[in-house]
Amino acid sequence: MQAGQRTDIRPDIRIDKLLWYLRLTKSRARARAILGQGHVRLNGRHVDRVSACVRAGDVITLPLGEAARVFRVLALPSRRGPPAEAASCYEEL
């Protein structure tokens, strides 16, 4: 690794962890439960495993409450930060 190179940039992240980091679910266990129901889509395809990888630019369709919400991932967070930081990593479509 060269001097000055960032180590916190990842090309992808597990979808269960991403949903928790973005504060779309209260816990990773809740994210896994939602994913296990089979109603979540990643780029139009059903997610069949909680370890599916998400990259910046991917579109996630997620049932939350009575409606389905659609999000585009703008950036991959490196932690579960404050709500404002989490909201800057995605846009709702």
Summary of the structure (lengths in Angstrom):
residues: 93
radius of gyration: 13.3
end to end distance: 37.6
largest distance: 49.3
contacts: 241
relative contact order: 0.21
helix: 23%
strand: 26%
